[in-house]
């Protein structure tokens, strides 16, 4: 991937999909939090995705996988 996050942020907050089990998502987000200090280009995507830990949707999970592909 050439960018650390998708460019269409409206889809992240206005999703009507079913809720997904947040356990793996939370573990992955907390594992990647150290990258904020070492890779500044991941700061915005990680902080944005960190906001969706309570009501996780499939769109958020795809966005985290996009960050992993970027890395």
VOGU-3710 file (C-alpha; in Angstrom, 3 decimals, decimal comma):
1> xxxxxxxxxx> 0,000/0,000/0,000  1,214/3,490/-0,769  -0,746/5,223/2,019  -1,205/4,143/5,642  -4,987/4,698/5,607  -7,889/4,790/3,198  -8,829/8,235/1,976  -12,585/7,949/2,500  -13,067/8,517/6,229  -16,830/9,055/5,962
11> xxxxxxxxxx> -17,302/5,327/5,468  -15,543/4,579/8,757  -17,888/6,581/10,970  -21,182/6,101/9,107  -21,180/2,344/8,736  -24,424/0,375/9,008  -22,802/-3,059/9,171  -23,090/-5,570/11,992  -20,898/-5,315/15,059  -17,793/-7,525/15,075
21> xxxxxxxxxx> -16,073/-9,123/18,072  -13,517/-6,488/19,153  -11,051/-8,786/20,956  -8,588/-9,340/18,107  -9,002/-5,733/16,934  -8,073/-4,383/20,366  -5,048/-6,652/20,623  -3,829/-5,576/17,207  -4,339/-1,855/17,876  -2,479/-2,034/21,193
31> xxxxxxxxxx> 0,315/-4,025/19,580  0,763/-1,377/16,912  0,613/1,632/19,253  4,398/1,721/19,638  4,675/2,626/15,946  3,337/6,084/16,698  6,671/6,925/18,312  8,827/5,371/15,616  6,843/5,965/12,414  5,105/9,316/12,399
41> xxxxxxxxxx> 3,121/8,566/9,250  1,129/5,960/11,207  0,099/8,400/13,943  -3,118/9,640/12,316  -4,404/6,228/11,178  -3,743/4,604/14,546  -5,420/7,401/16,494  -8,402/7,358/14,158  -8,817/3,591/14,373  -8,364/3,711/18,133
51> xxxxxxxxxx> -11,653/5,630/18,383  -13,668/2,653/17,131  -12,766/0,121/19,823  -16,244/0,158/21,361  -18,460/-0,253/18,292  -16,288/-2,182/15,893  -17,602/-2,807/12,380  -16,180/-4,787/9,473  -15,062/-1,517/7,829  -12,778/-0,767/10,784
61> xxxxxxxxxx> -11,239/-4,215/10,630  -10,501/-3,727/6,917  -8,891/-0,362/7,713  -6,566/-1,983/10,283  -5,553/-4,590/7,730  -4,806/-1,739/5,327  -2,366/-0,285/7,881  -0,715/-3,696/8,232  -0,315/-3,969/4,459  1,255/-0,499/4,455
71> x> 3,814/-1,596/7,024
//
